[in-house]
């Protein structure tokens, strides 16, 4: 007996043995992610039903029907719990439901929370038929897993057959809904820190509302009343909630610009921005459409062209130092990073404060100037950043310095 135990101890673990195999090692545990669970069970359901149907595994219809349905049901359960947890952390859902496997109660908890995002509410409505279908035959996930239910009766005793082709189509539709729900929640986690939302409307909702309201200078016209009514009906807003939405739009640099309300930059004037980017365009000729850039191939470098480029770069840095204050340079740098990354325009003030602090402790002003003016995508990024920061008119002026290739082609 002792020998058997010793041999068993030496045997490899049948499931979790560490094997150095870069191709077939799957990341789990500390290397896993919650989203792997969300995606995995619906993927398993789809793969199983596809295997049975596409490979015509007629003999596996009865044995795999329950695993297919259970994996689909479990994917719903995990997605609902993921949504509740994440939305509660964002302050969009107040309480947690009791911990169990009742997908109908979890779905109803989200529905009754009236989450302040039209997309989430729409996706929950799309989920309802799937939830009610599965909850009606299996309210806690037991009858799809066991041949007998908790009461000792036959599981699913009121049913006789299911059609796998129909189930496959439904799982495909369900997968799309669950994927959209997950992505929308992740997007909300990025949007919420901007502060551009109300209790009833998310930033995405306010973005859509801004597009529906039209220019601010037309809001006193009779036509605005019709647009207002359309918005209120679309988002189910009372008069007070509509006013909250308008206030939220006005408070956002990026959203306010959509209705014609531009926001000034803290330090950088349009004239200084144009001056800086005009100097930059001279030092960085437009090379779009060319197959090579200055100095990219060390062994076949045009040294005269390279040295000329360096002279322009030094002259550019010196001109910027002479013409832009450090605060103005910080403004320009923030516009660049907002446009390049991209960032929400609502982050402008926080990014400017951080950038200004970094410049104040920098060892050399020249380094800060060269860091930003050497960017080969400076113009494109600052154009995008200006729009996001609530200055689309500045963006248009800057874009005119070097129209995009498509505009050039159209003109030709």
N, C-alpha and C positions, 0 to 999 in steps of 0.2 A: 504494500500500500504506500509506504514511504517513497519507494522508487517511482511509483506512478505519479505521485504528487510532485516529486522533483522533476520528472520529465515534463510534466504539464507546465511547471514554472519556467522551464527553458524554452518551451514552444513559443513561436511568434504569436502575438496578439492577432486574432482572426480578422479584426476590423481596423484597429488603430496602431498597428505596427508602423514605426517610422522607416520609410523606404525612400531612398534618394532617387527620385524619379521626377525630373522636371516637367515631363509631359502630362502625367496622369495624377500628380499630387493635387488634391483639392484643398483650398484654404478654408479652414473651419475654426471655431473657437476664437482664440486671440487674434487670428488673422481673418476671421470671418466678419460678416456685416449683417445687420438686421435686414437690409434690403435683399440679401441672398435668400432669406426665408420667404419674403414677400414674392419674389420672382420665381423661386424654386418650385413651389407647390403648384402654381398655375402652369408653369412650364412642364412639370411632370405630368399633369393631367392632359395637356395638349400632346405631349410626346406619346403617352400611352394610347390615347384614342387614335392618334395618327398611325401608330404601329399596327393596331388591330385592323383599321380600315384599309390603309395603304398596302399592307402586306397580306391582307385577306386572311387574318388569323381567326378563322371562323370558330375554331375550338376554344379560343380565349375570350370570346364575347362575354360569356357568363362569369368567368373568373375575374376579368379585369374591369367589369362595369362598376363594381363598388369602389375599387381603388381610384378609378377615374373620377367618379362623382365626389368621393371623399376629399381627394386632393383639391378639386375645384372649390369645395365648401371650405376647406381649411385655408385656402388662399384668401377667400373673402373674410374669414374671421381674422386672420393676421392683418389684412389691409385695414379693416375697421379699427382694430386695436391700435395699429400704427397711427392712423388718422387721429383718433381720440387723444392719444398721448402727445403727439406733436402739436396739435391744435390747442390742447390745454396749456402746453408750455408757452405758447404764443399769446395766451390769454383769450383765445377765441372760443374755447369750451370751458365751462366753469368746473363741473364735477366729473368724477369718474364713475362709470357704471360698476355694478358688482362684477367680480372676477368669475366668469363662467364661459361656457361655449355657446351661449344663446346669441346667434348672429342677428336675429330680429330685434332683440332688445338693444344691442349695440348700435345697429343701424338707426333705430328709433331715437336713441340718445343723441346721435349726431343730427338727425333731422330736426328734432325738437330744440336743439341748441341754436337753430337759425344762424348758422355760421355766416359771418360778415364777408362773404365772397360768393358772387353769383356762380362762378365756375364750380366750386365745391357743392353748392346746393343743387346745381344741375346734374352733376355726376352722381350724387346721392339718389336723385330721382331716377336716373338711368339704372342704378343698381337695384331698385325696389323689386322688379319682377323676379330677379335671380334670388334675392333674399327670401321673398315670400314663398317661392317654389320650394326651396330647400328646407326652410323652416317648417313648412306645412307637413313634410314627411319625416323630418329629423330635427327636432328643436335644440338638441344639444350635441350632435355629432356621434351619437351612440349607434344609431340604426344603420349607418353606412359602414361602421367598423365591425359590428358583431351580428351574428345570425339571430341572437336573441336580444330583446330590449331589456330595460331595467325591471320591467314587470314580469319577465319570464316568458313573454309572448314572442311570436315570430316577428322579426324585424320587417318593416315595409309590407306588412301583410295585406294592405289594401291595394298593392300594385302587383302587376304580373310581368310586364315587359317595359323596356326602355329602348329607344332607337339611338344607336351610337352616332349615326350621321347627324341627327338632330342635335345631340349632345355636343358633338364636335363644333358645329356652327355656333351654338350658344357659348361654349367655352372660348371660342375665338373672340366673340363680341365682349364677353366678360373680361378677358385678358386686356383688351384695349381700354375698357373702363377703369380697371384697377391700375393699369400703367399710367393713365392720365391723372387719376386721383393721387397717386404717389408723386408724380412730377409736379402737380399743382401745389401740393403741400410743401415740397422742397423749394419751389419758387417763392411761396409765401414766406418761408423762413428767411429768404434773402430780402424780400420786400418790406417786411414789418419794421426792421430797424430804421427805415427811412422816415417813419412817422407819418407817412402820407396814407392815411386810412381813417375811417370813422368806425363806429360800432357796427354799422350795417354795410359798409362798402370797403373793399380792399383797394390797394393801390391800382391793381389792374382794372377794377370797376371804375375808379375815378378817372383813369386814363381813357376808358371807353366813354364815360360821361362827358369828359372834356371835349372829345371829338364830336359828340352829339350836340353839345350846346352851341357851338359856333363861336365866332369872335366876340370878345367881351363888349365891344362897342355897339353890338347889335342887340344887347340884352334888354334894352328899353323899347325895342320895336315889338309890334304885335306878333310877328312871326316867332319870337322867342317863347311866347306862351305855349305854342304848339310843341316846340322842341322840349320845353320843360315838362309838359304832360307826357310826352313820349318817354322821357327819361324816368319819370316817376312810375309809369306803368311797367317799363322794362325791369326796373330794379325794386319794385314794390316799396316805394319811398313815400312816407307822409310828407307834408309840407315842411315840417321841422327837420326831418331826416334829409330832405333835398337840400335845405339850407346848409346843413352840416357838410354835405358832400361838396357844395360850392365853396365853402370855407376851406375845406381840405385841398381843393384844387388851387385856390388862391395862395395857400401857404406853401405850396411846392414850387420850387424854381422851374423844374422841368414841366410839370403839368400846367402851371400858370401860363407858360409860354405858348402852350397849345391853344389857349383862348386869347392870345395877343397881349398878355401881361408879362412884359420882360422884367428881369431882375438885374440890377447893376452888379458888377463885380466889385470886390472889396477895394482893389488898388489899381487894376489894369484898365486903362481907357482903351477905346477902340483905336484911337490914333497910335498909341504905343504898341498895341498888339499888331496892328498893320505894319508899323515900322519894323518891329522885330522879325515878323515873318517875311517881309520884303527882303530884308538883309539875309535871312536864312535861305530864301529861294535863289539868291545870287551865289551864295556859297555852296548850294546843293542843286546843281542843274538837274532838270527833269530827265531821268534816265529810264523811265518806263518804256518798255518795248525794246530796250537794248539788251544784248545777251551778256554783257559784262559790266562790271563796275570798277571804280578806281581801285587798283591795288589788290584785287581779289586773288589773282594768281601771282604769287611771289616770284616765280621763275620766269614769268613773261609779263613783267610789270612795266608800264609806261612811266618811267621815273620822272620825266618832265611833267606829265599830267598829274602824277602823284604829288610832286612838290608844289605845283600850282594849287592843287586842292588843299594842301596843308597851309599855304599862304592865305587862301581865302578863309579857311577855318580860323586861323589866328586873328585875321582882320575882323571876322565876324564876332569872335569872343570879345575883342577889344571894343568894338562898336556897341555891343550889348552892355558892357560894363559902363560905358560912357553915357548911354541913353536910357537905361532902365535901372530903377532903384532895386534893392534886394526884395522889397515887398512886391514890386511889379513882376520881378522874375519868379517869385514864389507863386503868384497868381497864374502865370503862364505855365509853370511846371504842373500845377494842379489840373489845369485844363487838359494838358497832355495826358496825364494818367487817368483822368476821368474818361477821356475818349479812347485811350488805348486798351484799357482793361476788359470791358468798360465798367464804369461805376455809375450808380444812380446820382443824378444831379443834386439830390438832397444831401449828399455827403460832402458837398463842396466846402462848407464852413469848417467841418471837422478836419478834412484833409488839408485845408489851408493852414489851420492852426498847427497841425502836426508838421507840415512842411516848413513853416516859418520857424518853428522851434529847432528843426534840424539845421537850417541855414545859419541860425544864430550861433550855434556851437561848432560850425564847420571851420576847419583850419584855414581855408582859402576861398575867397569869393570866386576866384577864377575857376576853381574846380566845379563849383555849382553851376556857373555859366556854361562851361564846356560840356558838363554832363547833359544838360537839356538841349543845347544848341547843336550838339553833334548827332542828335537823333535823326535818322534818315526818314522817319515817318512822322516828323514833328507836325507838319502842316495838316495832314489828314487827321491825326489824333486831336489836335487843337480845334479843328473844325467840329468834330463830333463832340468834344468836351464842351465847347461853347454852347452848342445847342442843348446839351443835357443840363448845363448850369443855368439855363434860362436866358441865353443871349443868342437866339437864332439869327438876329440881324447881323451880329458880329460874325457868326459862322458864314453867312452869305458873302460878306465882304472878304473874308479870308479865302473862301473857296474861289472867288474871282481871281485871286492871285495865280492860281494854277487849276483850271477846270479839270474835272476827271476825264479819263481817256475816252469814256463813252460820249461825253459832250463834244470832245474834239473830233471823234469819228463821225458824229451826227452832223457837225458843221461842215466837215469835208464832203 
